[in-house]
């Protein structure tokens, strides 16, 4: 068999992606295909809006996600004082909705925002608007800095029915990489595997694959649950995560 024929028969690497089943998943799948790998689309999170809106009387208002920014857009809500966003994606969504963003921490994380605001929020009312799975790091850090913190839950994150196809493929040794964008996606993956009766096999298969995470908190959660992390994205951006993991796959190959 010629080298040319052998190369043509090589199947692309399979990469699990867990983005919510909306434009984020479609964009992620398209990117992975452009990178020459086979996406395994397995949404682990679905958004259930609560209908709540952030308070409008705080000195500082914090939005932590693109989803939250999109939910407040066009509702008549207007932030008071300083508007803060965690991450460029959140900031861009807020600006698209017509809001002026005052603070985007250099480190796209709860701890990064706490460090940015620590010296100026003592005694100030701070509104945090986010999902029901937000990290305690943000609230605790602001409270420790002397802020009066109020949290509004804009949406709940739930696992969709049918999630877990990627867990079965991992259990079968048919998954080359996985892209985890939050601690919750790691937990939901393993919960879905357990429901399908393949948790241990899926965990073993995952640890034979290249596992990438966005952020240190996601890496820490994964490792506490027995998942070996190979790549941590240099920025809080899915594209950066995907490219870094595919590059690692090519190195292993």
FENCOR-V983554 format. One line per field, one symbol per residue. ss: DSSP state (a for helix, b for strand, c for the rest). A space follows every 10 residues. Layout:
ss = ???
This chain:
ss = ccaaaaaacc cccbbbbccc ccaaaaaaaa aaaacccbbb bccccbbbbc cccccccccb bbbccaaaaa aacccccccc cbbbbccaaa aaaaaacccc ccbbccccca aaaaaaaccc ccccbbbbbb bccccaaaaa aaaacccbbb bbbbbbbbcc ccccaaaaaa acccccbbbb ccaaaaaaaa aaaaacccaa aaaaaaaacb bbbccaaaaa aaaacccccc bbcccccaaa aaaaaaaaaa aac
